[in-house]
Amino acid sequence: MKRVFGIVALLISFPLFAQELITFSLKANRDYLDVPVSFPLQQVNYNMDSVQLELFEIVNSAEKPVACQVEAGHTAHLWFILEGFTQKNRTRRFVIKRRSGGLAKKRSASMSTKSSDGNLTLYTDDKPVLSYRFRTMYPPEGVNPLFERSGFIHPVWSPQGEMLSRVQPPDHYHHYGIWGPWTLTHIGERKVDFWNLADGEGTVRFAGFLSEVSGDVFAGFKALQQHIDFGGKGCDQIAINEILDVRVWNNSRGVWVIDYTTSLNTPLENGILFDAYRYGGGIGFRATERWNRENCTVLTSEGRSRADADGSSARWCIVEGESESREGRSGILFLSHPANRAHPEPMRVWPLDGNGGRGDLFFEFTPIRHKSWELKRGSDYALKYRMIVFDGKIDPRTAEMYWNSFSEMPQIKVESIKYQ
């Protein structure tokens, strides 16, 4: 009887069978490096507790397990990482299987989130990648209280634990790590600045989390941020509703891959105008106080350095400098998506003699640098960026492959499908 009970328990504890659902292939249109890929799940039942989707890469007729993660929503997708270097025109094949017959096994996710002390921190395994500040951060005692703010990323750490961002530097108390407020804007005839907080015209506030997610492929969050206009008649008004979508991808190459997507919508009846200006929106980065004109560099996709990058446009930009990492250097590769407004995207890069001659580093993709942008009520607008955070160095060829991997997914071809 004990032996029979053991067999029954085994059958109950583990799924009973795996059913092949879809076989598909991916063809590389360019040279790729560790590409996050999504496969649509319109024909697949993925929403039952007793169903677990599994993914395998077919290599020399064998099936190699691949970590995958379902993202539900208006259109559900199965996400995975096309690992390693995939050369242009190469084809790789995969199969999706459904394991059912019992409760799906719950595993500890390798990508996770943790909330503490007003920060939501994203982790890969047990290493922190970045923190999002959702509680208001106040300026130091004696400093203008208008400099308070919430809704920004700080710190962002390198894979070896170097803190690369900076907040509330005494020279610019309104600088907040990685953030993207709009500077010179107009609501009707009235100017509103959401960036220079001490002017008292506007600010940006965290309004709530829309979602948090953890898994084997990515962890992240969506947050509602409100751009508040202080200067209108009556009560303060919301000028822009922004959904900030931040996602950290699982990666075995020793770098952090972070997606930063901002979606904008204005509730104002007559909209809002982002005036052409050298600062504003996009994604801005105030670098660690350790970096200065002597020990940090900038390199753009067009071959420009810190000496001549400001005001130019690029698909990607590497900012890096001295650190305590084993290699002695750390940095961030910033990528602009080709769907972004004004792509290749204009940049603001502080010159070598900037900020009082100290040469501190500030970088920003600034889509309104050369041309104004009007947001109309009833329309959604989006800007997409990716950051590759690294220790050591990244060469231009590697940067180009990362941009390829961000700008366009491999071509998907379904070879067989069993409708469910």
Beta strands, then each sheet from edge to edge (+ up, - down):
strand 1: 17-27
strand 2: 32-40
strand 3: 51-59
strand 4: 62-66
strand 5: 69-71
strand 6: 77-86
strand 7: 91-100
strand 8: 111-116
strand 9: 119-124
strand 10: 127-133
strand 11: 152-156
strand 12: 178-179
strand 13: 185-187
strand 14: 190-192
strand 15: 202-213
strand 16: 218-229
strand 17: 237-249
strand 18: 256-265
strand 19: 272-274
strand 20: 283-286
strand 21: 296-300
strand 22: 313-314
strand 23: 316-322
strand 24: 329-336
strand 25: 345-349
strand 26: 362-365
strand 27: 373-375
strand 28: 381-391
strand 29: 411-417
sheet 1: 4+ 3- 7+ 1- 29+
sheet 2: 2+ 6- 5+
sheet 3: 8+ 9- 10+ 11-
sheet 4: 12+ 20- 26+ 25- 22+
sheet 5: 14+ 13- 19+ 27-
sheet 6: 15+ 16- 17+ 18- 28+ 24- 23+ 21-
end
